[in-house]
Amino acid sequence: VQGEGALQVPTGVAHFDTVVTVRGEQSWETGRVDFPGIDSYLDVETVMPGQFSVQASGYSTGSIAWRVIRGGGRFEGATGIVTGNFVGHPDDTFTDHQLFKLVLPA
């Protein structure tokens, strides 16, 4: 999956370059989230499958959590978790809200 999202802090853009595996209504994901405005990145992976469901209307809803494997740039040495909730639309677009909780080295 490649996508771009708007961030409130510390930069305005994030690029996602991840691989998603779907089986039934579960998904696993691994890859990189780049923050080009601050020349930084986070490598992430799921440790438990994300969950989603598809409605008869063509909409889908779901959630997933990623473990931060490593970071670079401003996020060098970061650990933490990222949670995401999304709505998929019938036109194959989606709205995704993510919360990044990072622990940075002192």
Secondary structure, 3 states (H helix, E strand, C coil): CEEEEECCCCCCEEEEEEEEEEECCEEEEEEEEEEHHHCEEEEEEECCCEEEEECCCCCEEEEEEEEEEEEEHHHCCCEEEEEEEEEECCCCCEEEEEEEEEECCC
